[in-house]
């Protein structure tokens, strides 16, 4: 709930507004300018203090990525900007133009440009030098401030309000980010479709003797060619002994026949991410043991996905009835290791996280799922003594009656994988 609006009403308002805004001119990353304005208006309804967010510093503009909460509320990608909001006001502060910097990085918007509203979507745009004066003015009459903890720029500004209570900025903005609008879903679907194509291209290129980085290059090249600007995270292509390392990203090893390779690779399109993993045999054919473990992981994923609906929790492995509990129980009651022990202990990571502007978007696993959330389901089994790791992961939209697998175009049945790998 935001403010006094029940979730059901709030969700309907968002969906109707979102579909209307899809017809509006796009702004910055493909989200309509009016949607950014609507996000700020929605946040102001429950804002009980002064919110200040800083764009990321411009230490190196060659690899610049905007701070996600700032981007979510403004759509503004340039460095050096500041957002300041209260229940009644919203101001964007922009740094002055630097002719020297523009030689290297190009022209930026100046707060005094005639078309500054069209470019920013803000009615009030002031020079960055006015931040402290505006902050002191807006502090009057409110006991609370909201800023990101640990940001050096924020810590300096907080010194002007030593007696004010500090609110939880991450929770304040994160609650809004949990629910995805139709425009956001279009971009997550685009990233998912491009990622599916990347995995299929990797399967086709798969061959014993190739290096993991060759497969990673095929995958990134595929989604770059489809309009995705970045990888959502460092590509993970782990074969043989590397398949049991959860976040292995060196991608240096030569792949050998008879091994499996875990490919956890996802694209980021217009700032929105996806997260997809498949495990396939290097030579195109699972061994009996590989197939056994693979089918157990797939069964666990299917069981968890079948249980997705509003009101269910991701939870923890020991929580009965939660998605994690369902997946863990499946793995722990199917199959054994080489010593006859249950396989649950080899499921060594969480089952799910939210996906959006960040591949790990805000949203605790302890909350009830709601229609409009986007999450992953990613069970896995990793047996080091067998050099055998299997993970299967999809990006999934929670709907009113269940879910939609946004990465569902990528096969995961054994027969389909064996039919496509190396072909």
ROVEXDO-125434 format. One record per residue (C-alpha): residue number from 1; residue in one letter; x, y, z. Coordinates in steps of 0.001 Angstrom, whole numbers, plus 500000, padded with zeros to 6 digits. Example, Ala and Ser with C-alpha at 12.3 -4.5 7.8 and 13.67 -1.06 7.14 Angstrom:
BEGIN
> pos code u v w
> 1 A 512300 495500 507800
> 2 S 513670 498940 507140
END
This chain:
BEGIN
> pos code u v w
> 1 X 500000 500000 500000
> 2 X 501217 503522 499149
> 3 X 499609 506227 501261
> 4 X 495964 505312 501886
> 5 X 495319 503591 498560
> 6 X 494628 499827 498741
> 7 X 496893 497694 496557
> 8 X 494095 496543 494228
> 9 X 493003 500078 493378
> 10 X 496582 501246 493085
> 11 X 497479 498419 490714
> 12 X 494463 499097 488485
> 13 X 495351 502808 488350
> 14 X 498906 501952 487347
> 15 X 497813 499551 484628
> 16 X 495270 501938 483075
> 17 X 497742 504816 483227
> 18 X 500464 502615 481817
> 19 X 498453 501555 478771
> 20 X 497549 505191 478052
> 21 X 501143 506275 478434
> 22 X 502322 503676 475942
> 23 X 500719 505936 473341
> 24 X 502668 508989 474535
> 25 X 506062 510071 473138
> 26 X 508876 508016 474618
> 27 X 511424 509703 476853
> 28 X 515044 508719 477523
> 29 X 515057 504929 477805
> 30 X 511762 504193 476038
> 31 X 509513 504986 479017
> 32 X 507078 507845 478270
> 33 X 507976 511137 479945
> 34 X 504500 511210 481466
> 35 X 505172 507935 483255
> 36 X 508158 509420 485067
> 37 X 505954 512341 486075
> 38 X 503270 509912 487267
> 39 X 505813 507966 489341
> 40 X 506883 511139 491122
> 41 X 503273 512167 491688
> 42 X 502499 508764 493184
> 43 X 505527 508949 495462
> 44 X 504603 512447 496650
> 45 X 501247 511140 497908
> 46 X 503042 509310 500713
> 47 X 506121 511518 501053
> 48 X 506387 512902 504590
> 49 X 509655 514785 504254
> 50 X 512291 515999 501803
> 51 X 513632 513433 499339
> 52 X 517009 514126 497717
> 53 X 518557 511785 495160
> 54 X 521854 512331 493413
> 55 X 522798 511160 489955
> 56 X 525957 509081 489913
> 57 X 529196 511028 489800
> 58 X 530918 511516 486461
> 59 X 534227 509870 487385
> 60 X 534422 508213 483981
> 61 X 531758 508944 481401
> 62 X 533073 506251 479072
> 63 X 531269 503608 481128
> 64 X 528618 505663 482894
> 65 X 525508 504000 484325
> 66 X 522903 506093 486109
> 67 X 521895 505462 489741
> 68 X 518758 503258 489449
> 69 X 516448 505080 491899
> 70 X 517351 508424 490330
> 71 X 516750 507004 486855
> 72 X 513447 505423 487916
> 73 X 512023 508754 489054
> 74 X 513533 511061 486425
> 75 X 514560 509172 483300
> 76 X 517596 511459 483312
> 77 X 520871 509801 482327
> 78 X 523395 512642 482523
> 79 X 525716 512850 485568
> 80 X 525814 515612 488149
> 81 X 522052 516138 488468
> 82 X 520047 516234 491716
> 83 X 516376 515455 492350
> 84 X 514622 517140 495282
> 85 X 511011 516400 496187
> 86 X 508423 517085 498860
> 87 X 504714 516325 498915
> 88 X 504127 519601 497038
> 89 X 507266 520275 494986
> 90 X 509730 518584 492678
> 91 X 512911 520220 491405
> 92 X 515644 518963 489108
> 93 X 519056 520570 489535
> 94 X 521496 520428 486636
> 95 X 525198 521270 486589
> 96 X 526394 524067 484307
> 97 X 527797 523245 480914
> 98 X 531524 522689 480665
> 99 X 533051 523447 477293
> 100 X 536112 521402 478194
> 101 X 534075 518334 479157
> 102 X 531925 518680 476051
> 103 X 535005 518317 473855
> 104 X 535368 514780 475199
> 105 X 531787 513701 475891
> 106 X 529448 515951 473920
> 107 X 526962 518678 474738
> 108 X 524773 518417 477834
> 109 X 521618 520230 478866
> 110 X 522046 523490 480763
> 111 X 519419 524507 483360
> 112 X 518881 527740 481431
> 113 X 518189 526116 478054
> 114 X 514899 527261 476537
> 115 X 513749 523694 475898
> 116 X 514760 522356 479318
> 117 X 511201 521198 480165
> 118 X 510888 519228 476945
> 119 X 514218 517586 477661
> 120 X 513697 516864 481368
> 121 X 509940 516718 482009
> 122 X 510387 519037 485006
> 123 X 508680 522428 485368
> 124 X 511231 523517 487957
> 125 X 514848 523172 486806
> 126 X 517552 525047 488707
> 127 X 521360 525227 488632
> 128 X 523188 522657 490747
> 129 X 524603 525544 492798
> 130 X 521103 526195 494232
> 131 X 520793 522792 495936
> 132 X 521709 523865 499467
> 133 X 519473 526956 499422
> 134 X 516477 524978 498172
> 135 X 517134 522192 500676
> 136 X 517146 524583 503633
> 137 X 513896 526145 502408
> 138 X 512135 522806 502007
> 139 X 513330 521582 505415
> 140 X 511076 524111 507130
> 141 X 508011 522406 508526
> 142 X 509144 518796 508023
> 143 X 510966 516547 510510
> 144 X 512248 513947 508035
> 145 X 514738 513664 505190
> 146 X 515248 510871 502667
> 147 X 518659 510294 501037
> 148 X 520707 507305 499940
> 149 X 522987 506098 502732
> 150 X 526670 506062 501943
> 151 X 526536 508552 499056
> 152 X 529256 511149 499787
> 153 X 527148 513881 498180
> 154 X 524186 512978 500377
> 155 X 526274 512721 503538
> 156 X 527538 516263 503002
> 157 X 524016 517636 502544
> 158 X 522763 515795 505631
> 159 X 525094 517974 507668
> 160 X 522642 520838 507094
> 161 X 519871 518888 508857
> 162 X 521478 517301 511954
> 163 X 518241 517226 513950
> 164 X 516028 515744 511245
> 165 X 514957 512105 511263
> 166 X 516324 510053 508378
> 167 X 513800 507942 506489
> 168 X 514426 504741 504542
> 169 X 514946 505865 500946
> 170 X 515499 502354 499627
> 171 X 512150 501174 500956
> 172 X 510345 504335 499861
> 173 X 511364 504102 496205
> 174 X 511845 500337 496198
> 175 X 508180 499752 497018
> 176 X 507238 501514 493786
> 177 X 509864 499689 491743
> 178 X 508510 496274 492784
> 179 X 505485 496765 490522
> 180 X 506226 496942 486804
> 181 X 504200 499125 484455
> 182 X 503197 498002 480937
> 183 X 505981 500168 479480
> 184 X 508539 498531 481758
> 185 X 507246 495081 480853
> 186 X 507740 495840 477163
> 187 X 511422 496538 477820
> 188 X 511917 493503 480076
> 189 X 510268 491361 477423
> 190 X 512582 492836 474791
> 191 X 515586 491972 476941
> 192 X 514205 488472 477513
> 193 X 513552 487857 473814
> 194 X 517066 488991 472901
> 195 X 518488 486774 475644
> 196 X 516551 483774 474376
> 197 X 518036 484389 470928
> 198 X 521499 484637 472489
> 199 X 521169 481295 474260
> 200 X 519930 479597 471093
> 201 X 522865 481041 469146
> 202 X 525230 479676 471815
> 203 X 523678 476220 471563
> 204 X 524174 476229 467827
> 205 X 527819 477270 468226
> 206 X 528515 474765 471023
> 207 X 531335 472348 470308
> 208 X 533928 470474 472338
> 209 X 537280 472224 472214
> 210 X 535859 475722 472166
> 211 X 536593 478114 475009
> 212 X 533937 479432 477363
> 213 X 534679 482999 476268
> 214 X 533878 482092 472658
> 215 X 530387 481083 473711
> 216 X 530035 484213 475852
> 217 X 531036 486316 472823
> 218 X 528391 484648 470648
> 219 X 525753 485435 473262
> 220 X 526644 489069 473903
> 221 X 527074 489711 470192
> 222 X 523599 488348 469567
> 223 X 521755 490591 471966
> 224 X 523885 493617 471119
> 225 X 522818 493152 467497
> 226 X 519176 493082 468634
> 227 X 519273 496527 470238
> 228 X 520418 495741 473785
> 229 X 523142 498099 474972
> 230 X 524711 496121 477801
> 231 X 524893 492799 479574
> 232 X 522680 492805 482657
> 233 X 525598 491213 484536
> 234 X 528937 489643 483691
> 235 X 528198 486584 481508
> 236 X 528656 483263 483310
> 237 X 529715 480376 481072
> 238 X 530994 477575 483290
> 239 X 531834 474136 481948
> 240 X 532839 470953 483781
> 241 X 534387 471890 487157
> 242 X 533359 475509 486627
> 243 X 529680 474505 486410
> 244 X 529575 474179 490203
> 245 X 530860 477739 490814
> 246 X 527764 479905 491220
> 247 X 529093 483202 489872
> 248 X 532021 482014 487803
> 249 X 532693 484659 485149
> 250 X 536328 484190 484087
> 251 X 535088 482206 481060
> 252 X 538628 481027 480201
> 253 X 538415 477246 480204
> 254 X 538280 474978 477171
> 255 X 535090 472912 477116
> 256 X 535428 469157 476741
> 257 X 533099 466502 475409
> 258 X 531068 464754 478096
> 259 X 530705 467874 480266
> 260 X 527799 470182 480889
> 261 X 528062 473959 480644
> 262 X 526010 476380 482749
> 263 X 525203 479570 480833
> 264 X 523798 482305 483072
> 265 X 523682 485198 480641
> 266 X 521166 488035 480305
> 267 X 520787 491235 478310
> 268 X 519933 494748 479412
> 269 X 517799 496704 476962
> 270 X 517043 500390 477516
> 271 X 518190 500002 481145
> 272 X 515902 497026 481899
> 273 X 517371 493616 482647
> 274 X 516482 489973 482399
> 275 X 518094 486898 483969
> 276 X 518138 483528 482194
> 277 X 520140 480344 482778
> 278 X 520284 477067 480926
> 279 X 522544 474036 481359
> 280 X 523366 472006 478258
> 281 X 525746 469164 477297
> 282 X 528835 470341 475444
> 283 X 528617 467481 472939
> 284 X 524843 467686 472571
> 285 X 524003 464575 474594
> 286 X 523462 464309 478359
> 287 X 524961 461310 480148
> 288 X 522538 459262 482236
> 289 X 523730 460956 485456
> 290 X 523636 464446 483946
> 291 X 520121 463810 482699
> 292 X 519030 462544 486122
> 293 X 520257 465671 487907
> 294 X 518951 467943 485169
> 295 X 515458 466423 485364
> 296 X 515399 466925 489144
> 297 X 516283 470614 488815
> 298 X 513718 471021 486039
> 299 X 511074 469307 488156
> 300 X 511825 471648 491049
> 301 X 511538 474679 488805
> 302 X 508247 473485 487320
> 303 X 506823 472830 490783
> 304 X 507731 476325 491978
> 305 X 506451 478025 488830
> 306 X 503145 476145 489067
> 307 X 502653 477591 492550
> 308 X 503204 481241 491553
> 309 X 500193 483476 492128
> 310 X 499382 486643 494058
> 311 X 499596 486093 497805
> 312 X 502293 483419 497698
> 313 X 505741 484141 499169
> 314 X 509135 483193 497787
> 315 X 510238 482595 501370
> 316 X 513063 480410 502615
> 317 X 513864 476753 502080
> 318 X 512423 475749 505464
> 319 X 509137 477607 504920
> 320 X 506487 475114 503879
> 321 X 504157 476307 501155
> 322 X 506540 478989 499882
> 323 X 508100 478802 496439
> 324 X 511547 478163 497903
> 325 X 510165 475483 500201
> 326 X 508438 473758 497282
> 327 X 511573 473730 495129
> 328 X 513841 472622 497973
> 329 X 511519 469803 499040
> 330 X 511387 468554 495463
> 331 X 515172 468450 495152
> 332 X 515613 466934 498615
> 333 X 513178 464092 497890
> 334 X 514384 463185 494400
> 335 X 517697 461494 493706
> 336 X 520819 460907 495796
> 337 X 524491 461813 495717
> 338 X 527206 459176 495274
> 339 X 527058 458429 499016
> 340 X 523296 457906 499094
> 341 X 522543 461258 500731
> 342 X 519700 463569 499726
> 343 X 520484 466326 497241
> 344 X 519032 469285 499134
> 345 X 522428 470290 500521
> 346 X 523652 470841 496954
> 347 X 521027 473551 496345
> 348 X 523259 476299 497728
> 349 X 521633 479597 496761
> 350 X 518316 481420 496817
> 351 X 515458 480534 494509
> 352 X 514365 483953 493354
> 353 X 514881 487691 493181
> 354 X 513080 490631 491607
> 355 X 514152 491887 488165
> 356 X 513848 495358 486627
> 357 X 516209 498295 486285
> 358 X 518624 496147 488296
> 359 X 519012 492450 487636
> 360 X 518523 492159 491419
> 361 X 515760 494724 491775
> 362 X 514388 495880 495160
> 363 X 511990 493478 496804
> 364 X 512483 491117 499756
> 365 X 511619 487434 499409
> 366 X 509527 487661 502584
> 367 X 506704 489673 501005
> 368 X 503636 488273 499287
> 369 X 503787 488312 495503
> 370 X 501485 490698 493662
> 371 X 500378 490885 490060
> 372 X 502833 493112 488222
> 373 X 505975 491877 489959
> 374 X 508769 490322 487893
> 375 X 510882 487645 489548
> 376 X 513202 484770 488692
> 377 X 512824 481101 489535
> 378 X 516266 479458 489531
> 379 X 516781 476163 491362
> 380 X 520127 474439 491034
> 381 X 522173 471434 492119
> 382 X 525978 471656 492338
> 383 X 527991 468515 493137
> 384 X 531720 469382 493198
> 385 X 532980 465811 493474
> 386 X 531187 465003 490205
> 387 X 532112 468266 488439
> 388 X 528408 468545 487797
> 389 X 526390 471717 488212
> 390 X 522905 472341 486844
> 391 X 520911 475572 487074
> 392 X 517716 476451 485211
> 393 X 516443 480016 485481
> 394 X 513643 482042 483910
> 395 X 512377 485595 484266
> 396 X 508690 485510 485187
> 397 X 505827 488009 485446
> 398 X 503317 487457 488250
> 399 X 499784 487825 486848
> 400 X 496360 488059 488475
> 401 X 495802 484317 488074
> 402 X 499300 482884 487986
> 403 X 502302 483869 485930
> 404 X 503791 484380 482477
> 405 X 507305 483129 481707
> 406 X 508899 486050 479851
> 407 X 511851 483876 478803
> 408 X 509591 480949 477949
> 409 X 510719 480893 474329
> 410 X 513915 479137 475385
> 411 X 513461 475344 475528
> 412 X 514401 473422 478649
> 413 X 513209 469872 478070
> 414 X 516055 467377 477611
> 415 X 514860 466220 474189
> 416 X 514607 469777 472855
> 417 X 518054 470712 474155
> 418 X 519685 467628 472661
> 419 X 517949 468328 469355
> 420 X 519335 471885 469171
> 421 X 522805 471884 470751
> 422 X 525556 471785 468164
> 423 X 523093 471786 465274
END
